[in-house]
Amino acid sequence: MFDFASGDPIENMVDRLQKEINDAAADVTKLDMVKCH
């Protein structure tokens, strides 16, 4: 559900995706560090 009144919904969606990707990458990095040690 998008709120068209508050800026570009596409941009908001991209921001959210970017954040989720960053979070996922951080989780993977954490797992790799655990595996290495």
N, CA, C and O atoms as a Tinker XYZ file with bonds, in Angstrom:
   148  protein
     1  N      0.848000   -1.205000    0.000000    73     2
     2  CA     0.000000    0.000000    0.000000    64     1     3
     3  C      0.877000    1.246000    0.000000    63     2     4     5
     4  O      1.683000    1.442000    0.910000    81     3
     5  N      0.722000    2.081000   -1.011000    73     3     6
     6  CA     1.568000    3.264000   -1.131000    64     5     7
     7  C      0.804000    4.525000   -0.750000    63     6     8     9
     8  O     -0.387000    4.647000   -1.037000    81     7
     9  N      1.481000    5.450000   -0.111000    73     7    10
    10  CA     0.910000    6.761000    0.192000    64     9    11
    11  C      1.433000    7.741000   -0.849000    63    10    12    13
    12  O      2.536000    8.271000   -0.715000    81    11
    13  N      0.636000    7.979000   -1.886000    73    11    14
    14  CA     1.103000    8.793000   -3.014000    64    13    15
    15  C      1.330000   10.253000   -2.610000    63    14    16    17
    16  O      2.039000   10.985000   -3.301000    81    15
    17  N      0.732000   10.677000   -1.496000    73    15    18
    18  CA     0.864000   12.073000   -1.078000    64    17    19
    19  C      2.272000   12.367000   -0.560000    63    18    20    21
    20  O      2.737000   13.505000   -0.624000    81    19
    21  N      2.952000   11.331000   -0.044000    73    19    22
    22  CA     4.256000   11.580000    0.598000    64    21    23
    23  C      5.396000   11.166000   -0.326000    63    22    24    25
    24  O      6.063000   10.157000   -0.093000    81    23
    25  N      5.611000   11.958000   -1.378000    73    23    26
    26  CA     6.753000   11.708000   -2.247000    64    25    27
    27  C      6.495000   10.600000   -3.250000    63    26    28    29
    28  O      5.363000   10.141000   -3.409000    81    27
    29  N      7.562000   10.170000   -3.932000    73    27    30
    30  CA     7.470000    9.169000   -4.994000    64    29    31
    31  C      7.454000    7.768000   -4.395000    63    30    32    33
    32  O      8.446000    7.355000   -3.794000    81    31
    33  N      6.356000    7.020000   -4.542000    73    31    34
    34  CA     6.285000    5.676000   -3.946000    64    33    35
    35  C      7.345000    4.731000   -4.496000    63    34    36    37
    36  O      7.823000    3.851000   -3.780000    81    35
    37  N      7.719000    4.908000   -5.770000    73    35    38
    38  CA     8.754000    4.056000   -6.353000    64    37    39
    39  C     10.065000    4.271000   -5.607000    63    38    40    41
    40  O     10.762000    3.313000   -5.275000    81    39
    41  N     10.395000    5.523000   -5.348000    73    39    42
    42  CA    11.641000    5.821000   -4.637000    64    41    43
    43  C     11.603000    5.223000   -3.236000    63    42    44    45
    44  O     12.597000    4.672000   -2.763000    81    43
    45  N     10.451000    5.333000   -2.573000    73    43    46
    46  CA    10.317000    4.749000   -1.234000    64    45    47
    47  C     10.533000    3.244000   -1.290000    63    46    48    49
    48  O     11.199000    2.669000   -0.430000    81    47
    49  N      9.962000    2.615000   -2.309000    73    47    50
    50  CA    10.108000    1.175000   -2.453000    64    49    51
    51  C     11.571000    0.811000   -2.668000    63    50    52    53
    52  O     12.068000   -0.151000   -2.082000    81    51
    53  N     12.262000    1.579000   -3.508000    73    51    54
    54  CA    13.676000    1.316000   -3.767000    64    53    55
    55  C     14.479000    1.475000   -2.479000    63    54    56    57
    56  O     15.355000    0.662000   -2.183000    81    55
    57  N     14.180000    2.525000   -1.714000    73    55    58
    58  CA    14.887000    2.735000   -0.446000    64    57    59
    59  C     14.694000    1.537000    0.474000    63    58    60    61
    60  O     15.639000    1.067000    1.107000    81    59
    61  N     13.446000    1.045000    0.540000    73    59    62
    62  CA    13.159000   -0.086000    1.421000    64    61    63
    63  C     13.903000   -1.322000    0.952000    63    62    64    65
    64  O     14.475000   -2.053000    1.761000    81    63
    65  N     13.898000   -1.560000   -0.359000    73    63    66
    66  CA    14.619000   -2.718000   -0.901000    64    65    67
    67  C     16.108000   -2.604000   -0.590000    63    66    68    69
    68  O     16.744000   -3.577000   -0.184000    81    67
    69  N     16.661000   -1.396000   -0.786000    73    67    70
    70  CA    18.087000   -1.187000   -0.529000    64    69    71
    71  C     18.413000   -1.514000    0.923000    63    70    72    73
    72  O     19.425000   -2.151000    1.216000    81    71
    73  N     17.546000   -1.072000    1.825000    73    71    74
    74  CA    17.770000   -1.334000    3.250000    64    73    75
    75  C     17.719000   -2.831000    3.528000    63    74    76    77
    76  O     18.552000   -3.365000    4.261000    81    75
    77  N     16.725000   -3.509000    2.930000    73    75    78
    78  CA    16.609000   -4.956000    3.151000    64    77    79
    79  C     17.829000   -5.682000    2.612000    63    78    80    81
    80  O     18.318000   -6.624000    3.237000    81    79
    81  N     18.327000   -5.254000    1.455000    73    79    82
    82  CA    19.518000   -5.880000    0.864000    64    81    83
    83  C     20.713000   -5.665000    1.783000    63    82    84    85
    84  O     21.493000   -6.588000    2.019000    81    83
    85  N     20.859000   -4.437000    2.305000    73    83    86
    86  CA    21.970000   -4.148000    3.207000    64    85    87
    87  C     21.886000   -5.011000    4.464000    63    86    88    89
    88  O     22.890000   -5.545000    4.935000    81    87
    89  N     20.663000   -5.137000    5.003000    73    87    90
    90  CA    20.480000   -5.966000    6.200000    64    89    91
    91  C     20.858000   -7.416000    5.901000    63    90    92    93
    92  O     21.552000   -8.062000    6.685000    81    91
    93  N     20.392000   -7.917000    4.759000    73    91    94
    94  CA    20.694000   -9.299000    4.394000    64    93    95
    95  C     22.196000   -9.490000    4.225000    63    94    96    97
    96  O     22.752000  -10.497000    4.663000    81    95
    97  N     22.856000   -8.516000    3.584000    73    95    98
    98  CA    24.304000   -8.612000    3.388000    64    97    99
    99  C     25.015000   -8.621000    4.740000    63    98   100   101
   100  O     25.988000   -9.353000    4.924000    81    99
   101  N     24.540000   -7.823000    5.673000    73    99   102
   102  CA    25.146000   -7.788000    7.004000    64   101   103
   103  C     24.984000   -9.141000    7.688000    63   102   104   105
   104  O     25.913000   -9.631000    8.330000    81   103
   105  N     23.791000   -9.748000    7.547000    73   103   106
   106  CA    23.564000  -11.065000    8.147000    64   105   107
   107  C     24.518000  -12.091000    7.546000    63   106   108   109
   108  O     25.115000  -12.885000    8.274000    81   107
   109  N     24.665000  -12.081000    6.228000    73   107   110
   110  CA    25.556000  -13.031000    5.556000    64   109   111
   111  C     26.985000  -12.826000    6.034000    63   110   112   113
   112  O     27.702000  -13.794000    6.290000    81   111
   113  N     27.404000  -11.563000    6.157000    73   111   114
   114  CA    28.758000  -11.270000    6.621000    64   113   115
   115  C     28.963000  -11.821000    8.030000    63   114   116   117
   116  O     30.011000  -12.386000    8.342000    81   115
   117  N     27.948000  -11.648000    8.876000    73   115   118
   118  CA    28.040000  -12.176000   10.233000    64   117   119
   119  C     28.194000  -13.700000   10.203000    63   118   120   121
   120  O     29.030000  -14.255000   10.916000    81   119
   121  N     27.392000  -14.368000    9.380000    73   119   122
   122  CA    27.471000  -15.827000    9.287000    64   121   123
   123  C     28.854000  -16.255000    8.819000    63   122   124   125
   124  O     29.430000  -17.201000    9.356000    81   123
   125  N     29.393000  -15.553000    7.808000    73   123   126
   126  CA    30.724000  -15.898000    7.303000    64   125   127
   127  C     31.768000  -15.750000    8.403000    63   126   128   129
   128  O     32.656000  -16.593000    8.534000    81   127
   129  N     31.668000  -14.685000    9.191000    73   127   130
   130  CA    32.640000  -14.471000   10.257000    64   129   131
   131  C     32.554000  -15.590000   11.293000    63   130   132   133
   132  O     33.572000  -16.058000   11.804000    81   131
   133  N     31.321000  -16.014000   11.598000    73   131   134
   134  CA    31.137000  -17.096000   12.568000    64   133   135
   135  C     31.748000  -18.381000   12.021000    63   134   136   137
   136  O     32.406000  -19.123000   12.750000    81   135
   137  N     31.528000  -18.637000   10.741000    73   135   138
   138  CA    32.055000  -19.862000   10.129000    64   137   139
   139  C     33.585000  -19.864000   10.146000    63   138   140   141
   140  O     34.208000  -20.905000   10.355000    81   139
   141  N     34.182000  -18.695000    9.925000    73   139   142
   142  CA    35.645000  -18.630000    9.816000    64   141   143
   143  C     36.302000  -18.867000   11.168000    63   142   144   145
   144  O     37.411000  -19.398000   11.233000    81   143
   145  N     35.625000  -18.475000   12.252000    73   143   146
   146  CA    36.274000  -18.562000   13.553000    64   145   147
   147  C     35.894000  -19.833000   14.293000    63   146   148
   148  O     36.359000  -20.060000   15.410000    81   147
